Amino acid sequence: MRLTIPAALLLAAAGTGAAAANGSVYTDRQLERCETLSESDEGPSVSMKCPGYGDLPVYFKEGDLRQSQAYGPIGKPWLEEAFETFGPFNHINPRIEWRLAADGTPVATIVRWFVSDPETTSDTDTRYGQVLVVSTVATAANPASCVVGYVDALANKEANALARQVADSDARDFACGLNEPQWHGYRGSLAGEPSRTLPQAVE
C-alpha cells in the first residue's frame, strides 16, 4: 500500500479555503427509468440515458462486464466514444453524490466502483476492491464529463471526505482530455488499474 503524491499535497493544503463547494445532494440511478440509446449483442454492450439531478442526465454504458458513467449534457463525441472504467470486471453503485458549488450548481460527482480482483476466478468467491471515482459534470459551454481522480475506499479511513476534497478543489478547472486523473491517498492492491478511452479529438 502506498500514499500517492497528489493526496499528500491535497492534505497539506487542507484548511486553506481553496474548496469552493458547499455540500452534496444524492440521487440513485435506476436502470428501469433509463432510455436505451444503443444496444449491441457484441460484448454485450448498451448505452443509456438516465434521470440524474434536476435537468442533468446521467449516461450509463456497459460492455464486456465493465461499466462507465458520465454526467450532464455531454456532446456527441463523448457520448459515442468515451468509456472510462477499470481493466478488471467491475460495476458501479447506483448512488450518485453530486457536489455543489456555493451557488448550488453541481460541479462534480462521486460514485463508488466495485472492481473485481483478477486473481479470483470463481463467481462465488470473487473479491472486490472499492474505488470512489470523482468526475466532472458537463455543461452547455463545456459538453465533456470525465474522471478527475480516484480514492481507494478500502485503503483510506476517511475516503469519502478525501473524495469530496478532490471534487471541490480539482473538478471545476479540470480539462477533459488534457489533464490526467490522479490517485489520491493510499492505494491498495485491490484498487484495480483504470482504463480510459476518450474522443480522438482530445487524445
C-alpha positions as CSV (number, residue, x, y, z in Angstrom):
1,M,0.0,0.0,0.0
2,R,1.4,3.4,-0.9
3,L,0.5,7.1,-0.5
4,T,0.3,8.9,-3.8
5,I,1.8,12.4,-4.1
6,P,-1.4,14.2,-5.2
7,A,-3.1,13.2,-1.9
8,A,-0.1,14.4,0.2
9,L,-0.2,17.8,-1.5
10,L,-4.0,17.9,-1.1
11,L,-4.0,17.1,2.6
12,A,-1.2,19.6,3.2
13,A,-3.4,22.3,1.7
14,A,-6.5,21.3,3.8
15,G,-8.0,24.2,5.6
16,T,-6.6,26.9,3.2
17,G,-10.1,27.8,1.9
18,A,-9.4,26.6,-1.6
19,A,-12.5,24.4,-1.7
20,A,-15.5,26.1,-3.3
21,A,-18.2,23.5,-2.9
22,N,-20.7,23.8,0.0
23,G,-22.4,20.4,0.2
24,S,-23.9,17.3,-1.5
25,V,-27.1,16.0,-2.9
26,Y,-27.8,12.4,-3.7
27,T,-29.6,10.6,-6.5
28,D,-30.0,6.9,-7.4
29,R,-29.5,5.6,-11.0
30,Q,-32.5,3.4,-11.7
31,L,-32.0,1.4,-14.9
32,E,-35.7,0.8,-15.3
33,R,-36.2,4.6,-15.8
34,C,-33.4,4.9,-18.3
35,E,-33.7,5.4,-22.1
36,T,-31.7,2.9,-24.2
37,L,-29.7,4.9,-26.7
38,S,-27.9,1.9,-28.4
39,E,-27.5,-1.8,-27.8
40,S,-25.4,-4.5,-29.3
41,D,-25.0,-8.2,-28.9
42,E,-21.2,-7.9,-29.2
43,G,-20.0,-7.9,-25.7
44,P,-22.9,-7.4,-25.0
45,S,-23.0,-3.6,-24.7
46,V,-25.5,-0.9,-24.0
47,S,-25.6,2.9,-23.8
48,M,-28.4,4.5,-21.7
49,K,-29.6,8.0,-20.7
50,C,-30.9,8.1,-17.2
51,P,-32.5,10.8,-14.9
52,G,-29.9,12.5,-12.8
53,Y,-30.1,15.7,-10.7
54,G,-32.6,18.3,-11.8
55,D,-32.3,18.5,-15.6
56,L,-28.8,17.0,-15.6
57,P,-28.8,13.5,-17.1
58,V,-26.6,10.5,-16.3
59,Y,-25.2,8.5,-19.2
60,F,-24.5,4.9,-18.3
61,K,-22.6,2.4,-20.5
62,E,-21.8,-1.3,-20.1
63,G,-19.7,-3.5,-22.3
64,D,-17.7,-6.7,-21.7
65,L,-18.7,-6.8,-18.0
66,R,-17.2,-3.3,-17.5
67,Q,-19.2,-0.1,-16.8
68,S,-18.7,3.6,-17.5
69,Q,-20.7,6.7,-16.4
70,A,-20.9,10.4,-17.4
71,Y,-22.9,13.4,-16.2
72,G,-24.7,16.4,-17.6
73,P,-25.2,17.5,-21.3
74,I,-22.3,15.7,-22.9
75,G,-21.6,16.3,-26.6
76,K,-21.9,13.6,-29.3
77,P,-18.2,12.6,-29.4
78,W,-18.2,12.0,-25.6
79,L,-21.5,10.1,-25.9
80,E,-20.3,7.9,-28.7
81,E,-16.6,7.4,-27.9
82,A,-15.8,8.0,-24.3
83,F,-15.6,5.0,-21.9
84,E,-13.8,5.3,-18.6
85,T,-13.7,2.3,-16.4
86,F,-11.2,-0.2,-14.9
87,G,-9.3,-3.1,-16.5
88,P,-10.8,-5.8,-14.3
89,F,-14.5,-6.6,-14.5
90,N,-16.5,-4.1,-12.5
91,H,-19.8,-2.5,-11.7
92,I,-21.0,0.9,-10.4
93,N,-23.0,1.6,-7.3
94,P,-26.3,3.3,-8.3
95,R,-26.0,6.0,-5.6
96,I,-24.5,9.3,-7.0
97,E,-23.2,12.1,-4.8
98,W,-23.4,15.4,-6.6
99,R,-21.0,18.1,-5.2
100,L,-22.4,21.6,-5.3
101,A,-20.7,24.9,-5.8
102,A,-21.7,27.8,-3.5
103,D,-24.5,28.8,-5.9
104,G,-25.9,25.3,-5.9
105,T,-24.6,24.3,-9.3
106,P,-23.3,20.7,-9.5
107,V,-19.6,20.7,-10.3
108,A,-18.6,17.1,-9.7
109,T,-19.9,13.7,-8.9
110,I,-18.6,10.9,-6.6
111,V,-19.6,7.3,-7.3
112,R,-18.3,4.0,-5.8
113,W,-17.0,1.5,-8.2
114,F,-16.7,-2.2,-7.3
115,V,-13.6,-3.7,-9.1
116,S,-13.1,-7.4,-9.1
117,D,-9.8,-9.0,-8.1
118,P,-8.4,-10.6,-11.3
119,E,-6.7,-13.2,-9.1
120,T,-10.0,-14.8,-8.3
121,T,-11.7,-16.9,-11.0
122,S,-14.9,-18.2,-9.4
123,D,-18.1,-16.1,-9.3
124,T,-18.8,-17.3,-5.8
125,D,-15.6,-16.1,-4.2
126,T,-14.6,-13.0,-6.2
127,R,-13.1,-10.3,-4.0
128,Y,-13.9,-6.7,-4.9
129,G,-11.9,-3.5,-4.5
130,Q,-13.9,-0.3,-3.9
131,V,-12.9,2.9,-5.6
132,L,-14.5,6.3,-5.2
133,V,-14.4,7.9,-8.7
134,V,-14.7,11.7,-8.9
135,S,-15.9,13.1,-12.2
136,T,-16.8,16.4,-13.8
137,V,-20.3,17.4,-14.7
138,A,-20.7,18.6,-18.3
139,T,-22.2,22.0,-19.1
140,A,-23.6,23.6,-22.3
141,A,-20.4,25.6,-22.6
142,N,-18.2,22.6,-21.9
143,P,-20.0,19.4,-23.0
144,A,-17.5,16.9,-21.6
145,S,-17.7,14.8,-18.5
146,C,-14.7,12.8,-17.4
147,V,-12.9,11.3,-14.4
148,V,-10.9,13.7,-12.2
149,G,-9.5,11.4,-9.6
150,Y,-9.6,8.1,-7.7
151,V,-9.7,7.3,-4.0
152,D,-9.4,3.7,-2.8
153,A,-12.3,3.4,-0.4
154,L,-10.9,0.3,1.4
155,A,-7.4,1.7,1.9
156,N,-8.3,5.2,3.3
157,K,-10.3,5.6,6.6
158,E,-11.7,9.0,5.5
159,A,-12.2,8.0,1.9
160,N,-15.5,10.0,1.4
161,A,-14.0,13.1,2.9
162,L,-10.9,12.8,0.7
163,A,-13.0,12.3,-2.4
164,R,-15.0,15.4,-1.6
165,Q,-11.8,17.4,-1.2
166,V,-10.7,16.2,-4.7
167,A,-14.1,17.1,-6.1
168,D,-14.2,20.6,-4.6
169,S,-10.6,21.5,-5.4
170,D,-10.0,19.9,-8.8
171,A,-13.2,19.3,-10.8
172,R,-14.1,22.9,-11.8
173,D,-10.8,23.6,-13.6
174,F,-10.2,20.0,-14.8
175,A,-9.8,19.9,-18.6
176,C,-11.1,16.6,-20.0
177,G,-8.7,15.1,-22.5
178,L,-5.8,17.3,-21.4
179,N,-5.5,16.7,-17.6
180,E,-4.8,13.2,-16.3
181,P,-6.9,11.9,-13.4
182,Q,-4.8,11.0,-10.4
183,W,-5.0,8.7,-7.4
184,H,-5.3,10.4,-4.0
185,G,-4.5,8.9,-0.6
186,Y,-3.4,5.3,-0.1
187,R,-3.9,2.8,-2.9
188,G,-4.3,-0.8,-2.0
189,S,-3.8,-4.0,-4.1
190,L,-7.5,-4.4,-4.9
191,A,-8.0,-0.9,-6.4
192,G,-7.6,-2.0,-10.0
193,E,-6.0,-0.2,-12.9
194,P,-8.1,2.4,-14.6
195,S,-8.9,2.1,-18.4
196,R,-9.8,5.2,-20.4
197,T,-11.0,5.7,-24.0
198,L,-11.7,9.3,-24.9
199,P,-12.8,11.0,-28.1
200,Q,-9.9,11.1,-30.6
201,A,-10.0,14.9,-30.9
202,V,-8.9,15.2,-27.3
203,E,-6.4,12.3,-27.0
